[in-house]
Amino acid sequence: MRTAAKKYNVNYKKKTDTYTDTFLPRGAPKGVIQCAGCGAFYHRRHWAFAAPAGLTLPVPHHPIYCPACVKIRERSASGELHLLRVAEAVRGETLRILRNEETRAREKNPLERIMSLRAAGDGWTVETTTEKLAQRLGRAIAKARGGKLDYKWSHNNKFVRIEWRGRGA
């Protein structure tokens, strides 16, 4: 006599977070597309600065922009880093750290960019296209210069405001 297999409730495995970035394309376009703003290539659902293998340049022109270029044009930041009490003597080094970390992040993901860098009193405000880049920049500054980091997340974790307080001049 054979008994039926016991059925288990698998509802806990269902994905509950349905948030998607509104700047990412809903469907994957066929072929290769090149961003009109930064020149990044979209191929097989990924953005990259290197042209896909076997691609004959130039790519047919499409008036399309990558999600990072659209965020920059619409001024819609996903991360904000406030650098407070940055000493005058280390401002050049701090800027170099930020730019180098952005370059490293763009090698892995070309959609991670610094949107703006504004002077604010004795520090700076840095806006980024992704929340992960803001975290990465904050950690790099804290590692190099010391100080204290504070993270403030939005309720859906898609925007982060980070404050770094330096030791002062």
N, C-alpha and C positions, 0 to 999 in steps of 0.2 A: 504494500500500500504506500502510495507516494503522497506526501503532504505538500501543500503549496508553500512556496518560499515566503518568508516573513517580509512584509513591506515596511520600509522605514520612511519616516517623514524627512524629506530633504529640503524643506522650505528654508531652513537656516542657511543653505548654500546660495540662495538667490541673491543677486546683487541688489542692494538697497540704495546705494548712492548712484543716482541717475544723472548727476550733473555732468554736462559736457561743456567745454569751452565754446562759446558762440562764435569765436573767430576761426575755429578749425572747420575745414570743409566737411559737409555731411556725407557726400559720396566721393569715391576716389575717381578722379578723371582718368581717362585712358591716355596712355602715352606719357611723354615727358613734358613738363611745363616749367618755364623759367620765370622767376619773379621779376617783374618790371622794375622793382625798387632796388633790391640788393643783389640780384643775379643768382639767387639760390635755385637749385633744381628740385622739382617734386617728381619723384618716380617711385612707384610701388608703395604708396602711402607714407613716404618719408621725405623730409627736406634735407638737402645736403648742399654744401658749396662745391663739391667735386662733381663734375659731370659723370653720369652713368657710363659704364663701359660700353663701347660700340656706338656711342652717340655721335652723329655728324653735326657739327656746329656750322652755322648758327641754328638754334632751335626756332621753329616757327613762332612768331610773336603772338602772344596772347595777352590781352590787357588784364592780367591777374597779378595780385600781390600776395606774398606769403602772410600768414597770420601775424608775424612780428611787425611787418611793415604796416599792416592795417592798424594794429594797436598803437603804433607810433603816430600814424597820421590822425587817428581819432583821440589821441592822448588818453588812452584807457590802460592805466598801469595795473599790474597784478601784484606788484611788490613795491614797498617804499622803505628805504633805509635812511634814517636820520643819524648823521654823524655830529655829535655835540662835543664841544670843547676840544677841537682839533688845534694843536699848537701851530703857530706860524712856521716854526722851523721844520715841521714834518709834513706840511701840506703837499709839497711836491712828491714826497715818497708815498703819501696816502693815495694820491691820484694815480701814481704808477701801479700801486697794488691793486686798485680797483680796475684799471684798464687791463692789466695782465690777467687777472682772474676772469674778467669778461672774455678775453681771448681764449683762455683755456676752456671755458664753458661753451663757447661757440664752436669749438672743434668737435665736441660731442653732440651738441644740439644747436643748429644755427638759428633757432627761434628764441634763444636766450640772449637778450641784449639790454644794454643800459639805454633807457629812453631819454633821460635828461639828468643833468647834474647841475644843481643850482646852489649858489652860496646862500647860507641862511645864518646871519649873525656870526658866531665864532665857529661855525661848522658848515656842513653841506646836507642837502637833501638829494638822494639818488632814487630815481624811479626806474623800475625794471619791467620787462615784458612778462616775466614769470616769477612766481613766489619763490621757487627754488634758487633762482639766481640771487635774489635779495638775501636769502639765508646764507648762501655761499659767500657773498661779498662781506656780510657781517662777520662770519666766522674767520675770514681771511684777515680782516682788519683787527679783530680781537686777538688773533694768534700773533700778529706782527707787532701790535702796539699795546696790548693789554687792555685794560678797561673792562666795562660791564656791558653785556648785551641783554636787552629785554625784547621778547617777542609778543606781539598782539595780533591774534588771528581773527578773521571774520567768522561768523557763525558757520559758514559752509566751507571754511578752510581754503578758499580760493583767492584770498587777499591777505597779505601779511604786512604789518607795519613793524619795523625793527628799529630800536633805538640803541645806539652805541654811545656810551659816555666815556670819554677819554680821561686820562689822569690830570689833564690840564697842562698849562704851560710851565 
